[in-house]
Amino acid sequence: MRTATEIVKRVLQTEKAARLASRDQYLLSVARDANKIEIQQAVEELFKVKVTSVNTQNCHGKWRRLSVRRGQRPDWKKAFVTLEKGQKIEVAK
């Protein structure tokens, strides 16, 4: 059994995340092998909020080049978490 901090890595702070926060949705970077139920339980435990839905998206790492060599950033998973009306996740700026 993994802890909630192993499942939820960080809250993403982007322009899109700021727009979604006004609709009680938040973007989270999560463990690649975490499923929606694990993500929901981890968010409820960490932030003490009620989650209504979770949508996930697998993001592929970008190809990057350093001089002649090519490499790829790691793949990661993004979760769109919708909270009940009026609840918020406090994010430090």
C-alpha positions as a Markdown table, in Angstrom:
| # | Residue | x | y | z |
|---|---|---|---|---|
| 1 | Met | 0.0 | 0.0 | 0.0 |
| 2 | Arg | 1.5 | 3.4 | -1.1 |
| 3 | Thr | 1.1 | 6.6 | 0.9 |
| 4 | Ala | -0.8 | 9.5 | -0.4 |
| 5 | Thr | 2.4 | 11.5 | -1.0 |
| 6 | Glu | 3.8 | 8.8 | -3.2 |
| 7 | Ile | 0.7 | 8.9 | -5.4 |
| 8 | Val | 0.3 | 12.7 | -5.6 |
| 9 | Lys | 3.6 | 14.3 | -6.5 |
| 10 | Arg | 2.7 | 18.0 | -6.9 |
| 11 | Val | 0.0 | 20.5 | -7.8 |
| 12 | Leu | 0.6 | 22.0 | -11.2 |
| 13 | Gln | 0.6 | 25.8 | -11.4 |
| 14 | Thr | 0.0 | 26.8 | -15.0 |
| 15 | Glu | -2.2 | 29.2 | -16.8 |
| 16 | Lys | -4.6 | 26.4 | -17.6 |
| 17 | Ala | -4.7 | 25.2 | -14.0 |
| 18 | Ala | -5.5 | 28.8 | -12.9 |
| 19 | Arg | -8.5 | 28.8 | -15.3 |
| 20 | Leu | -9.7 | 25.4 | -14.1 |
| 21 | Ala | -9.4 | 26.4 | -10.4 |
| 22 | Ser | -12.3 | 28.8 | -10.9 |
| 23 | Arg | -14.5 | 25.8 | -11.8 |
| 24 | Asp | -13.3 | 23.8 | -8.8 |
| 25 | Gln | -10.9 | 21.7 | -10.9 |
| 26 | Tyr | -7.2 | 21.2 | -10.1 |
| 27 | Leu | -4.3 | 19.7 | -12.1 |
| 28 | Leu | -2.0 | 17.3 | -10.3 |
| 29 | Ser | 1.1 | 15.4 | -11.3 |
| 30 | Val | 0.6 | 11.8 | -10.1 |
| 31 | Ala | 2.5 | 8.5 | -10.1 |
| 32 | Arg | 2.3 | 6.9 | -13.6 |
| 33 | Asp | 0.8 | 3.6 | -12.3 |
| 34 | Ala | -1.8 | 5.2 | -10.0 |
| 35 | Asn | -5.4 | 4.6 | -10.9 |
| 36 | Lys | -8.4 | 7.0 | -10.5 |
| 37 | Ile | -9.6 | 5.5 | -7.2 |
| 38 | Glu | -6.1 | 5.7 | -5.6 |
| 39 | Ile | -5.8 | 9.3 | -6.8 |
| 40 | Gln | -9.2 | 10.2 | -5.3 |
| 41 | Gln | -8.4 | 8.7 | -2.0 |
| 42 | Ala | -4.9 | 10.4 | -1.8 |
| 43 | Val | -6.3 | 13.8 | -2.6 |
| 44 | Glu | -9.1 | 13.5 | 0.0 |
| 45 | Glu | -6.5 | 12.4 | 2.6 |
| 46 | Leu | -3.9 | 15.0 | 1.8 |
| 47 | Phe | -6.1 | 18.1 | 1.3 |
| 48 | Lys | -9.2 | 17.2 | 3.4 |
| 49 | Val | -11.6 | 17.9 | 0.5 |
| 50 | Lys | -14.4 | 15.9 | -1.2 |
| 51 | Val | -13.6 | 14.8 | -4.8 |
| 52 | Thr | -16.4 | 14.3 | -7.2 |
| 53 | Ser | -14.5 | 13.1 | -10.3 |
| 54 | Val | -11.0 | 12.3 | -11.5 |
| 55 | Asn | -9.8 | 12.3 | -15.1 |
| 56 | Thr | -6.3 | 11.2 | -16.1 |
| 57 | Gln | -4.0 | 11.8 | -19.0 |
| 58 | Asn | -0.7 | 10.2 | -19.8 |
| 59 | Cys | 1.8 | 12.8 | -21.0 |
| 60 | His | 4.8 | 11.7 | -23.1 |
| 61 | Gly | 8.2 | 13.2 | -22.4 |
| 62 | Lys | 9.6 | 15.7 | -25.0 |
| 63 | Trp | 12.6 | 14.8 | -27.1 |
| 64 | Arg | 15.5 | 17.1 | -26.2 |
| 65 | Arg | 18.9 | 17.6 | -27.7 |
| 66 | Leu | 22.2 | 18.5 | -26.0 |
| 67 | Ser | 24.9 | 19.1 | -28.6 |
| 68 | Val | 24.9 | 16.0 | -30.8 |
| 69 | Arg | 23.1 | 13.6 | -28.4 |
| 70 | Arg | 19.4 | 13.1 | -28.2 |
| 71 | Gly | 17.4 | 12.3 | -25.1 |
| 72 | Gln | 13.9 | 12.2 | -23.9 |
| 73 | Arg | 12.4 | 13.7 | -20.8 |
| 74 | Pro | 10.5 | 11.1 | -18.6 |
| 75 | Asp | 6.8 | 10.3 | -19.3 |
| 76 | Trp | 4.4 | 11.4 | -16.6 |
| 77 | Lys | 0.7 | 11.3 | -15.7 |
| 78 | Lys | -1.6 | 14.3 | -15.2 |
| 79 | Ala | -4.8 | 14.2 | -13.2 |
| 80 | Phe | -7.7 | 16.6 | -13.5 |
| 81 | Val | -9.5 | 16.5 | -10.1 |
| 82 | Thr | -12.9 | 18.0 | -9.7 |
| 83 | Leu | -14.0 | 19.0 | -6.1 |
| 84 | Glu | -17.4 | 19.6 | -4.6 |
| 85 | Lys | -18.8 | 23.1 | -5.0 |
| 86 | Gly | -17.1 | 25.7 | -2.8 |
| 87 | Gln | -14.1 | 23.5 | -1.8 |
| 88 | Lys | -10.5 | 24.6 | -2.6 |
| 89 | Ile | -7.0 | 23.3 | -2.5 |
| 90 | Glu | -4.7 | 25.9 | -1.0 |
| 91 | Val | -1.6 | 26.3 | -3.1 |
| 92 | Ala | 1.5 | 28.2 | -1.9 |
| 93 | Lys | 2.7 | 30.7 | -4.4 |
